Amino acid sequence: QDISSRTKKSYFRFYIPEGTSYVDYIRRYLIKRPGFKYVGKESHAKNGFVEVDYYDINGNNRKTDYGRLANRMFDKSQLCQKHRLALNLKEEQGDVIPPTAVIRRGVWKQVPKGLLNSETKTETIYFLKDSHRDNGKGIRVGMGLPSVVRHIQRNRTYVLQRHLHNTMLWDGQFKFDLRMFSIAVFRPGERPSFFLYPHGYCRVNPIPWKHSAKKSLQITNVSFFKRKNLSYVLVPTQQWDRFPKIRERIERAITQAYIKTQDKMHPKHRENNRRGYMLFGFDFLIDNEEKPWLLEVNASPGCSRNRRPSHMVQTLQTMFDELAELAIVPLLDSSIPPALGSWIPLKTNIKSSEKKVAGKVIDALCEHARSL
């Protein structure tokens, strides 16, 4: 039952995790929308959330709390912790994600065939990533397997990946990755609905790439650049002429990731009574065959206005305006139908046999597009 049907006078609260930079975009939209009035925020440490945003949705001026709209799923770790992503997508290794080993508390849980063997004459670059750290932290880059394995601590969990030997370089010389945005809309007792925004941006390392274990050459994480006070370049996908040929494969990869994790992230049991939405940031590397490789998934990805071009900020604002009409306003009032805007619905209730056929069709279409 939607909140507005319970009472004609109510506040609805949004729980905002610490450091969630995108809430400003949503706030800017809702305060201008008829029927919404931004009242303020309060500190609220319960359940790990630190802020509560209050909106007056029916002209009431009392902070009466009738419900909450969560922006975190029951178990986002199934998608957002690196080792869980690798284990859940075990069957998709070499297709959606790169071959990935999982080392948990000193025990090698998963080692894909050939991962520890070098395919090139030059020494192989390996990445050892702490599964419980993000923002570019906890990553070790080494030339050769022994240089990274020696950093493994028995009380930590890691994933181990090899550098793609045919990584696409921006203008043929700069390493880059691709950030895409997707949302899940969920209600108690129902499978979530998932959507993909058609525009993202490329994060380009401004230092010419070379075969080296130097971390600043191999990392494309914006948070890492900011901490080290290094420059970086953000390029919207609208300005990248090769993106239209890649987008269908990205949509397929994200869909497969959701299919493998949706029932774990939003299980159907009494303990899970969450209703709301969650924003994800999917990070991809692209190889020279225009195939995207999913590296990691970020919960509540950073969308700060700082150091972003004005046209990119406007694109992000449009995305969050449409997110509010798709995932927030309809949850507050069921009489208002969701408005897709530019968001693309993902088909996540597909059978496994259909999924394999669909994947082959998309690959064939992409191969044909490259030949044109």
N, C-alpha and C positions, 0 to 999 in steps of 0.2 A: 504494500500500500504506500502510495507516495505521501510525502510529508504534508503537502498543502491540503490534502483531503481530510487530515486529522483535525486541523484547526485553522481558523482564518487568521490567526495571529501567531506567528512563530518565527524564530530564528533558526537558520540551518547552519551548521558549522562544518568547516573543512579542516581536516587534520593535515598539517603541513610538516613534513620531516625537515629537520635542520639542513640548511644548505640547498634547499630546493629553489633554484633560481628562476624556474619558469612560472612560479605563482604570480609574479608581477604582471605577466602577460594576461593571465586569466582575470586577475583583479581589474585591470584596465578595461577589459571588455564587460564584465558583469556590472560594474558600477554605472555603465552607460546604458545597460539594457533595461527596458521598462519592467517594473515589478521587482527590481533588485536594488538594494541600497546597502553599500558597504558600511558597516558599523565600526569595525576595528578588529584587533587581534589581541590575544592574551597568551601568556606563557602557560604551558600545560605539559608537565613532564611525564604523565601517565602513559604507559605502554610504549615508551621511547619516543613519543612525539613531543615536540617542543613548542609548537605554536598552534593556535586555533583561530581560524578566520571566521568571523561572524558576518552573515548577510541577513538583512531584513527583507523577507520575500513577500510580506503582506502588510506593510505599513505599521508594524508593531514597534514600539520603542523599548521593550523590555527584553533582556537576554534570557529568554526561556528556551532551553535546549530540548528540542523534540527529536533529534536524530543526528546522524553523522554520515557524511559521504567520504568514504575512505579512498585514498589514492595509492594504496599498496595492496597487492594481492595476498592471499593467505600464506603462500610459500613461494615468493619470488626467487628464492635461491636456486630453484630447479633450472632456471634460465640464466640467472645473473651471477652465480658462482661458477668460475671457470671449470672446475673439475666436474661439477654436476652437469653442466652443459655438455662436456665431452662424454660423460657416461650416458646421458640421455640420448645423445645423438651418435652413439657408437656405430649404428648401422649406416650412418650418413658420413662417416669419416672417409676422406678422399673424394667426397662429392659436395657436401655442404660445408663441412669444416675441414681444416687440414688434419693430417694424421697427428694425433695428440696422445701422449702418454700421461697417465695420472699417477702421481706418487703421493700416497697418503700415510703420514706418520712413519716415513721411512720405507713403506712397502709399495712396490710397484704394482698397482692394481690393473693397469691397462697399458700394453705396449704394442702398438700397431706394427705389423710386419714391415721391416725395412726402414723404420724410423731412425734406428740407431746406426744405420749404414749410410755412408756418404755416396751420393749419386754423381758427384762431380769430381774433377781432378783436384780442384782447389779445396782447402779445408772448409768444412761446413759450419755455418753460423747457426747456433742454437739459442732458443729463448726459454728461460726457466721463469715461470710466472707464479707468484704466490696467489693462491686462489681466493684468499680472503682480503686482498688489498686491491685498490683501484686507483684511478687518477694517475696512472703511470708509475705508481710505487710498487716495490716488491718485484721488479723485473730485472733479471740478470741476463746479459747478452755475452756470449762467449764464442770463441773460435775453436771448434772441436768439442766433443762431448765432455771430456774430463774438466774443462774450464768452467762448466756450469754445474755439473753434478756435485762438485766439492762444496757447493753452497747450500746443499739440501740439509735442512734441519729436521730432526726426527719428530718434532712436535708440530710441524707445519704440513700443509697440503699444497701441492704444486701441480701445474701442468707443464709439460715439456713439448715444444714444437720446434721444427726445423724451418729455417728461412726458405721461402718459396724461391726456387732457382730461376723462375721465369716471371718474377713480379713486374707488373707494368710500372714504368716510371713516368712521371709528369714531364712532358716535353723531352722525354728520353733521358732525363738525368736526375729528377728529384723523386724521392719516395713519398707516397701519399696513401691515405686510406679514405674510406667513404663512410659518412655517418648518415643513416636513415632513421626516420622516426615512425613508431608504430604505437597503437594504443589497444588496450584490452578494456572492455566494458563488461562488468560482472554483477550478478545478482545471486542471492542465496538459492541453492537448489537447481541452478541452471548452468549450462556450459557457457563460458565467456564468448563474447563476440570480439573479433580482432580486425583491426583496420591498419592500412599502411598509407602514409602521406607520400604523394608522388615526387616531392622535392626534398632534397637533402643538401649536403655540401661536402666538398673534398677538403681534407686537411693536409696541406702540402708542407713537407720539411724543406726549408729554403736552402739547405746545404746539399750540394751535389752528392748523390749516393755513390758509395764505393764498397767493395767487399772488405768490410772491417767490423770488428767487434765493438767499436765505439758506440755507446748507447745513443748519443745525440744524433747519430747518423741513421739509426735504425728505428727510432721511436717517432710516432706521429701524433702522440697524445698532447692535446692543447694544455692540459693541466701541468704536464711535465715541462712544456716550454715556458709557461708562466712562472713556475717555481725557479727555473734556471735563468729567468729573464732573457730568454731567447726569442727571436722573431719567428713568426710562422705566417702562413698564407691560407685563407679560407676562400674557397671558390664554390659558389652555388652550382648545383647540377644543371640549372637552366643555362649556364654558360659553358657547359662541357658537351661538345658535339657527339661524343661517343656514348653518353649516358643512355639515350633511348634504346640502344641495342642491348644494354646490360640490365635495364630495369626489370624486365620480365623474369630474368634469372634470379634477381634479388627478391622479387615477390615470391618466387617458388621456394627459395632458401628460408625466408622468414616463415612462410606457411608451414614448412616441414618442421621447423624448430617449435612452433606452437603445437602442432599435432602431437609431438612427442612429449610435451610438458604440460599441456593445458589441464589435464585431470589431476596432476600433482600440485599445480599452482593454485587451483581453485577446486578443491575436492568437495564432493557432495556428502557432507556429514554435519551433524548438529553444531559442532564447534565452529564451523565456518558460516557465519551469518553476515559476511561482508557484502556491501553493495557499493559500487563506485566505479572508478576507472583507474588505469595505471598507464603511464607513459614510459616507453622503452626507447633506448637508443641502440641501434644495431650497427656495429662497426665491421666493415669489410675491407679486405685487400683484393685487388683485381690483378689477374695475371695477363700475360700477353695474348692469350686466347679469349680475352674479355669474359672470363669466368670469375664470378665473385666468390670469395672464401670468407665465411663468417669467422671472425676472430673472437668477439665477445659481445655480450649484451649488457647494457647499463640501465639500471633502474633510476627513474627520475633524472634523466641526463641534464647536464648543465646547458643552459641557454642564455647565459648572461649577456646583457647588452654591451658590456665593456669590450672594447677592441674589436667590435664587429662592424662591418660596413652598414650604412643606413639602409640600403636596399635589402640586406639580409635580415636586419632587425624587423623590417616591415613584412618580409615573408614569414618570419617566425610569428609575428603578431597575428597575421592572417590565419596561420595554422592553428593557433590557440583560440582565436575567435570561432573557427569552425569546430574545434574540439569541444568547446563549451556547448555548442548547439547539438553536437552529436552525443556527447557522453555525460554532460552535467545537467543541463536544463531538463532533458527528458526524465532523468532520475528524480528530479525534484517535483515534477508535475507530469504524471503519466498521460494527461490529456494532450501534451505537446509531443508530436512525433519527432523522432531523431532526424536531423538534417545532415546528410552525408557531406555536403560541400565538395571538397576535392578529395576527401578520404576514400580509399579503395577498400571495400570489404574483402576479407580473405576467407577462402573456403577451407575451413579447418575440420569439418565433419566428414571429410572424404575418407573412403575406405583405402586400405593399404594398397590393394591391387590397382585401384583407380589412380592413386598417388604416383605409382611407378610409371603408369602409362602417360599421365599428365606431364611428368618430369621429362620423359623421352620426347614428347611432342614439343615442349618448350625448348629443349636443347636443339631439336631439329630446326625449329623456327629461327632460333638465334644463329645457328650455323648458316642457314640460308640468307639471313639478313647481312651477315658479315661478308658473304660472297658477292652481294650486290654492289 
